[in-house]
Amino acid sequence: MIVNSGRRLVVVSITRKRRFLICYDIADPKRLVRMHRLLSKHALPVQYSVFMMHTHVLKLESLLGELETIIKQTEDDVRVYTLSDQHAPIVSGRAIMPDGLALIDSQADLFQNRAA
């Protein structure tokens, strides 16, 4: 699959799972609730209006199609960022997971809590 990455086209494997960060800013409270419910079924909430999803590109595209039916293009903002498989995010402050509990996948720790 070929994806437009800003100024260049990038070839992306559709069979390999990758991690995506999905962020949204929804103007209407009813649409906001619908968006949160939909994403909660498919992804892990990491902050308010921010979700992490580990999936294939085709499943992400399917989810984005569902999101398109919820949002209003002129009022709302949805962004998806691909997370690197080579680097775990560094988290500071209040962790989303209780102490002693870690969320891991087969390739790398998804979240690594760093005490400030």
Phi and psi in degrees as GROMACS dihedral restraints (atoms count N, CA, C in turn):
[ dihedral_restraints ]
;  ai    aj    ak    al  type     phi  dphi    fc
    3     4     5     6     1  -108.1    20    10
    4     5     6     7     1   127.5    20    10
    6     7     8     9     1  -119.3    20    10
    7     8     9    10     1   138.7    20    10
    9    10    11    12     1   -78.8    20    10
   10    11    12    13     1   115.6    20    10
   12    13    14    15     1  -111.2    20    10
   13    14    15    16     1    69.7    20    10
   15    16    17    18     1    74.8    20    10
   16    17    18    19     1  -104.3    20    10
   18    19    20    21     1   -94.8    20    10
   19    20    21    22     1    -6.6    20    10
   21    22    23    24     1  -137.4    20    10
   22    23    24    25     1   160.0    20    10
   24    25    26    27     1   -94.5    20    10
   25    26    27    28     1   138.5    20    10
   27    28    29    30     1  -124.7    20    10
   28    29    30    31     1   137.9    20    10
   30    31    32    33     1   -87.2    20    10
   31    32    33    34     1   126.8    20    10
   33    34    35    36     1  -120.8    20    10
   34    35    36    37     1   134.2    20    10
   36    37    38    39     1   -71.2    20    10
   37    38    39    40     1   130.7    20    10
   39    40    41    42     1   -91.3    20    10
   40    41    42    43     1    -8.9    20    10
   42    43    44    45     1   -96.8    20    10
   43    44    45    46     1   -20.2    20    10
   45    46    47    48     1   -88.4    20    10
   46    47    48    49     1   133.6    20    10
   48    49    50    51     1   -74.3    20    10
   49    50    51    52     1   143.9    20    10
   51    52    53    54     1  -141.2    20    10
   52    53    54    55     1   167.8    20    10
   54    55    56    57     1  -100.1    20    10
   55    56    57    58     1   137.9    20    10
   57    58    59    60     1  -127.4    20    10
   58    59    60    61     1   142.6    20    10
   60    61    62    63     1  -104.4    20    10
   61    62    63    64     1   122.5    20    10
   63    64    65    66     1  -112.2    20    10
   64    65    66    67     1   121.5    20    10
   66    67    68    69     1  -123.0    20    10
   67    68    69    70     1   144.0    20    10
   69    70    71    72     1  -145.4    20    10
   70    71    72    73     1   154.1    20    10
   72    73    74    75     1  -134.3    20    10
   73    74    75    76     1   106.1    20    10
   75    76    77    78     1  -111.2    20    10
   76    77    78    79     1   126.9    20    10
   78    79    80    81     1   -75.0    20    10
   79    80    81    82     1   -34.7    20    10
   81    82    83    84     1   -98.0    20    10
   82    83    84    85     1   129.7    20    10
   84    85    86    87     1   -57.4    20    10
   85    86    87    88     1   -38.0    20    10
   87    88    89    90     1   -66.9    20    10
   88    89    90    91     1   -43.2    20    10
   90    91    92    93     1   -66.3    20    10
   91    92    93    94     1   -34.9    20    10
   93    94    95    96     1   -61.0    20    10
   94    95    96    97     1   -45.0    20    10
   96    97    98    99     1   -63.6    20    10
   97    98    99   100     1   -43.7    20    10
   99   100   101   102     1   -62.2    20    10
  100   101   102   103     1   -42.3    20    10
  102   103   104   105     1   -62.5    20    10
  103   104   105   106     1   -47.1    20    10
  105   106   107   108     1   -62.3    20    10
  106   107   108   109     1   -43.4    20    10
  108   109   110   111     1   -61.3    20    10
  109   110   111   112     1   -45.1    20    10
  111   112   113   114     1   -63.6    20    10
  112   113   114   115     1   -49.0    20    10
  114   115   116   117     1   -65.9    20    10
  115   116   117   118     1   -32.8    20    10
  117   118   119   120     1   -63.0    20    10
  118   119   120   121     1   -25.1    20    10
  120   121   122   123     1   -75.6    20    10
  121   122   123   124     1   -23.2    20    10
  123   124   125   126     1  -119.2    20    10
  124   125   126   127     1   -17.2    20    10
  126   127   128   129     1  -141.2    20    10
  127   128   129   130     1   166.9    20    10
  129   130   131   132     1   -94.9    20    10
  130   131   132   133     1   122.9    20    10
  132   133   134   135     1   -72.3    20    10
  133   134   135   136     1   129.7    20    10
  135   136   137   138     1  -112.8    20    10
  136   137   138   139     1   -23.8    20    10
  138   139   140   141     1  -157.2    20    10
  139   140   141   142     1   173.2    20    10
  141   142   143   144     1   -58.2    20    10
  142   143   144   145     1   127.6    20    10
  144   145   146   147     1    63.9    20    10
  145   146   147   148     1    20.2    20    10
  147   148   149   150     1  -134.3    20    10
  148   149   150   151     1   126.5    20    10
  150   151   152   153     1  -127.9    20    10
  151   152   153   154     1   152.0    20    10
  153   154   155   156     1  -116.0    20    10
  154   155   156   157     1   135.2    20    10
  156   157   158   159     1  -132.3    20    10
  157   158   159   160     1   132.9    20    10
  159   160   161   162     1  -112.0    20    10
  160   161   162   163     1   106.0    20    10
  162   163   164   165     1  -161.3    20    10
  163   164   165   166     1   178.3    20    10
  165   166   167   168     1   -81.6    20    10
  166   167   168   169     1   154.5    20    10
  168   169   170   171     1   -58.4    20    10
  169   170   171   172     1   -39.4    20    10
  171   172   173   174     1   -64.4    20    10
  172   173   174   175     1   -38.6    20    10
  174   175   176   177     1   -68.2    20    10
  175   176   177   178     1   -37.8    20    10
  177   178   179   180     1   -61.5    20    10
  178   179   180   181     1   -44.3    20    10
  180   181   182   183     1   -61.2    20    10
  181   182   183   184     1   -38.3    20    10
  183   184   185   186     1   -63.4    20    10
  184   185   186   187     1   -44.4    20    10
  186   187   188   189     1   -62.6    20    10
  187   188   189   190     1   -41.8    20    10
  189   190   191   192     1   -62.2    20    10
  190   191   192   193     1   -33.9    20    10
  192   193   194   195     1   -62.7    20    10
  193   194   195   196     1   -40.2    20    10
  195   196   197   198     1   -66.4    20    10
  196   197   198   199     1   -40.6    20    10
  198   199   200   201     1   -62.0    20    10
  199   200   201   202     1   -36.2    20    10
  201   202   203   204     1   -60.7    20    10
  202   203   204   205     1   -28.5    20    10
  204   205   206   207     1   -76.7    20    10
  205   206   207   208     1   -15.9    20    10
  207   208   209   210     1   -94.1    20    10
  208   209   210   211     1   -43.1    20    10
  210   211   212   213     1   -78.6    20    10
  211   212   213   214     1   160.5    20    10
  213   214   215   216     1  -108.8    20    10
  214   215   216   217     1   115.6    20    10
  216   217   218   219     1   -55.2    20    10
  217   218   219   220     1   -32.6    20    10
  219   220   221   222     1   -84.6    20    10
  220   221   222   223     1   -12.2    20    10
  222   223   224   225     1  -121.1    20    10
  223   224   225   226     1   -27.3    20    10
  225   226   227   228     1  -108.3    20    10
  226   227   228   229     1   162.1    20    10
  228   229   230   231     1  -136.7    20    10
  229   230   231   232     1   123.2    20    10
  231   232   233   234     1  -125.7    20    10
  232   233   234   235     1   131.4    20    10
  234   235   236   237     1  -130.2    20    10
  235   236   237   238     1   142.4    20    10
  237   238   239   240     1  -125.7    20    10
  238   239   240   241     1   127.9    20    10
  240   241   242   243     1  -119.4    20    10
  241   242   243   244     1   137.0    20    10
  243   244   245   246     1   -82.4    20    10
  244   245   246   247     1   129.5    20    10
  246   247   248   249     1   -93.2    20    10
  247   248   249   250     1   144.6    20    10
  249   250   251   252     1   -70.6    20    10
  250   251   252   253     1   137.6    20    10
  252   253   254   255     1   -77.5    20    10
  253   254   255   256     1   -15.1    20    10
  255   256   257   258     1   -90.8    20    10
  256   257   258   259     1   -15.2    20    10
  258   259   260   261     1  -132.8    20    10
  259   260   261   262     1   129.3    20    10
  261   262   263   264     1   -83.9    20    10
  262   263   264   265     1   141.7    20    10
  264   265   266   267     1   -63.0    20    10
  265   266   267   268     1   148.7    20    10
  267   268   269   270     1  -101.8    20    10
  268   269   270   271     1   126.3    20    10
  270   271   272   273     1  -112.4    20    10
  271   272   273   274     1   133.1    20    10
  273   274   275   276     1  -128.2    20    10
  274   275   276   277     1   143.5    20    10
  276   277   278   279     1    96.1    20    10
  277   278   279   280     1  -155.0    20    10
  279   280   281   282     1   -64.7    20    10
  280   281   282   283     1   121.0    20    10
  282   283   284   285     1   -80.4    20    10
  283   284   285   286     1   151.9    20    10
  285   286   287   288     1   -81.2    20    10
  286   287   288   289     1   -16.2    20    10
  288   289   290   291     1  -112.6    20    10
  289   290   291   292     1   143.6    20    10
  291   292   293   294     1   -63.6    20    10
  292   293   294   295     1   156.6    20    10
  294   295   296   297     1   -54.7    20    10
  295   296   297   298     1   139.3    20    10
  297   298   299   300     1    85.4    20    10
  298   299   300   301     1    -6.3    20    10
  300   301   302   303     1  -114.1    20    10
  301   302   303   304     1   125.6    20    10
  303   304   305   306     1  -121.3    20    10
  304   305   306   307     1   143.5    20    10
  306   307   308   309     1  -101.5    20    10
  307   308   309   310     1   118.3    20    10
  309   310   311   312     1  -128.6    20    10
  310   311   312   313     1   158.0    20    10
  312   313   314   315     1  -124.2    20    10
  313   314   315   316     1  -176.0    20    10
  315   316   317   318     1   -70.7    20    10
  316   317   318   319     1   -17.6    20    10
  318   319   320   321     1  -101.9    20    10
  319   320   321   322     1   -38.8    20    10
  321   322   323   324     1  -167.4    20    10
  322   323   324   325     1   161.5    20    10
  324   325   326   327     1   -61.3    20    10
  325   326   327   328     1   133.0    20    10
  327   328   329   330     1   -77.1    20    10
  328   329   330   331     1   -38.0    20    10
  330   331   332   333     1  -135.4    20    10
  331   332   333   334     1   135.4    20    10
  333   334   335   336     1  -127.2    20    10
  334   335   336   337     1   110.0    20    10
  336   337   338   339     1   -79.9    20    10
  337   338   339   340     1   126.8    20    10
  339   340   341   342     1  -114.2    20    10
  340   341   342   343     1   116.3    20    10
  342   343   344   345     1   -68.3    20    10
  343   344   345   346     1   137.5    20    10
